[in-house]
Amino acid sequence: MKIRPLHDRILVERVEEKETVRGGLIIPDTAKEKPQEGKVIAVGTGKVTDDGKRLGLDVKVGDKILFGKYSGSEVKVDDKDYLIMREDDILAILG
């Protein structure tokens, strides 16, 4: 299934953080926080202003981004978990 976000929304795949264990403690998956980094999979066409002009997005497909902890809505496409969020929810583009 193909999915294309509308307007200023983007489709993001979370990037799992590398697990580091200190002192031999193993943290179960249920206790771990969800990562706040992701990779942009698809972008919308841009935000439409009140006067009808379309503003392009600053992010593009393939960018690694940093977003807020509770940003976006979780969706499942072809048995993979993604987030759909507005561009405003992005905190930074990682270089």
C-alpha positions in Angstrom: 0.0 0.0 0.0 1.3 3.5 -0.8 0.6 6.3 1.5 1.1 10.0 0.8 0.6 12.6 3.5 -1.6 15.6 2.8 -0.6 19.3 3.0 2.1 20.0 5.7 2.1 16.5 7.1 5.0 14.0 6.9 5.4 10.3 7.3 8.2 9.3 9.7 9.7 5.9 10.6 11.2 5.9 14.1 15.0 5.1 14.3 15.7 2.8 17.1 18.5 3.9 19.5 21.4 1.6 20.0 21.0 -0.3 23.2 23.8 0.3 25.8 23.8 -1.6 29.0 25.6 -0.2 32.0 26.4 -2.3 35.0 24.8 -5.4 33.6 21.2 -4.1 33.8 18.9 -5.0 31.1 15.9 -2.8 30.5 12.8 -4.6 29.1 11.3 -3.2 25.9 8.1 -2.1 27.8 10.1 0.1 30.1 12.1 1.8 27.3 11.1 5.2 26.1 10.2 5.5 22.4 12.9 7.1 20.3 12.5 10.7 19.4 14.5 10.4 16.2 13.2 9.3 12.9 13.6 9.2 9.1 11.3 11.0 6.8 9.6 8.5 4.5 7.1 10.7 2.6 6.1 14.4 2.7 3.0 16.3 1.7 2.8 19.1 -0.9 3.0 21.9 1.6 0.8 24.2 3.7 -1.8 26.3 2.0 -2.0 29.9 3.3 -5.2 31.9 3.8 -4.7 33.7 0.4 -4.4 30.3 -1.4 -0.6 30.2 -1.8 1.3 27.0 -1.1 4.3 27.1 1.1 6.8 24.3 0.6 8.2 22.1 3.4 11.7 22.4 4.9 12.1 18.7 5.2 12.5 16.2 2.4 12.4 12.4 2.1 15.4 10.8 3.7 16.1 13.5 6.3 16.8 12.4 9.8 14.8 14.4 12.2 14.3 15.0 15.9 10.7 15.4 17.1 8.8 15.9 20.4 8.1 12.9 22.7 4.3 12.9 22.1 4.2 14.2 18.5 2.2 12.7 15.7 -0.3 9.9 15.3 0.8 6.3 15.1 -0.2 4.4 12.0 0.5 0.9 10.7 1.1 0.4 7.0 2.1 -3.0 5.6 2.9 -4.3 9.1 5.3 -1.4 9.8 4.8 1.3 12.4 5.0 4.9 11.3 4.1 8.3 12.6 2.2 11.0 10.7 2.9 14.5 12.1 2.8 18.1 11.0 6.0 19.8 10.1 5.5 22.1 13.1 6.1 19.1 15.4 9.7 18.7 14.1 12.3 20.2 16.4 15.4 19.8 14.2 16.9 18.2 11.2 19.9 16.1 12.1 22.9 16.4 9.9 
